[in-house]
Every structure is written in C-alpha cells, then in structure tokens.
Amino acid sequence: MGPEPTILSSRSLFHVSRAKEAEEPEILLFCSRFMSWTYDGTKLNLTHSRWTDDLDISVYMPHPDWEVVHTSGKRFEVKCDCCPEPCIDITYSLEVRPI
C-alpha cells in the first residue's frame, strides 16, 4: 500500500500598499513551490490534479479586501548536471486583486 493522500494548508501574512490614485487595481501574484529535498523523481513522483490546472479553492474563505482572479498548479521535471535522476516540483500560483 502506498502513501495516503495528504492535504497541506498554510497561512502567510503579507503587507501590501498601493497608491490610492492608481486607476487600475494591480493584480498580485503569489507563488509556492512544493518539492522534495530528500527524494528524486524516481522515488517520489509528485503529481498535480489530472483533471485541471486550477487549484481547488472550494474551501477558500473569501477575504473582504481581495478577490481571487486566477489559480494554477504546474508540474515541472528538471534534470540537473549533478544527478541522472529527475527533480520534480509543483509550482502553485494564486493571482489576487483588491476589491
């Protein structure tokens, strides 16, 4: 039997300021990389959803000041000069804008 699916959650605090006279509200991009420092791609095959590149934000709690514009998750497989095995990471992105 393989490892059980796991749900990870995190919280981050950001301080963002913008000019009040700006006509277009800026879109902010937050990225997070998930990878293993211990196991290469032959021992730990990280995967993202097979059905969509969007993140599941069904349990997302809306923020009174920010609106989610776009989400994505993408799997990358890289071969480095140091090792013959591939390194795998999944990069998650979240775009938000002020309401």
SVG drawing of the C-alpha trace seen along z (x, -y; Angstrom):
<svg xmlns="http://www.w3.org/2000/svg" viewBox="-16 -60 43 62">
<polyline fill="none" stroke="black" stroke-width="0.4" points="0.0,0.0 1.3,-3.4 1.3,-6.7 -2.1,-8.2 -3.2,-11.4 -2.5,-14.4 -3.9,-17.9 -1.5,-20.6 -2.5,-24.0 -0.5,-27.1 -1.0,-30.7 1.1,-33.7 1.0,-37.3 1.7,-39.9 1.9,-43.7 0.8,-45.3 0.5,-49.0 -0.6,-50.8 -1.1,-54.3 -4.7,-55.5 -4.5,-57.5 -3.9,-54.4 -6.8,-53.9 -6.3,-50.2 -6.1,-47.9 -3.0,-45.8 -3.1,-42.1 -0.7,-40.4 0.8,-37.0 1.8,-34.6 3.8,-31.5 4.7,-28.5 6.9,-25.5 6.4,-22.1 9.3,-19.6 11.4,-17.1 14.9,-17.7 15.3,-14.1 13.9,-12.0 14.4,-12.4 11.8,-11.8 12.4,-8.1 11.5,-7.7 8.8,-10.4 6.6,-11.2 4.8,-14.4 1.7,-14.9 -1.0,-17.6 -4.6,-17.1 -5.2,-15.1 -8.3,-16.9 -7.4,-20.6 -4.6,-23.0 -6.6,-25.2 -6.3,-24.9 -9.2,-23.6 -10.4,-26.6 -13.7,-25.2 -12.9,-25.7 -11.3,-29.1 -12.7,-31.7 -13.2,-35.0 -11.2,-37.9 -13.0,-41.2 -10.2,-43.2 -9.0,-40.7 -10.6,-38.8 -9.1,-35.7 -8.6,-36.2 -6.8,-33.1 -5.2,-29.9 -2.9,-27.4 -0.7,-24.4 2.0,-23.1 4.4,-20.1 8.0,-20.6 10.6,-17.8 14.1,-19.0 17.4,-17.1 20.4,-18.7 24.0,-18.2 24.8,-16.8 22.5,-13.7 21.0,-11.4 17.6,-11.3 15.0,-14.0 14.0,-16.5 10.3,-17.2 8.4,-20.2 4.9,-21.5 4.5,-25.3 1.2,-26.7 0.2,-30.3 -2.6,-32.5 -3.5,-35.8 -5.5,-38.3 -6.6,-41.9 -8.1,-44.4 -11.8,-44.6"/>
</svg>
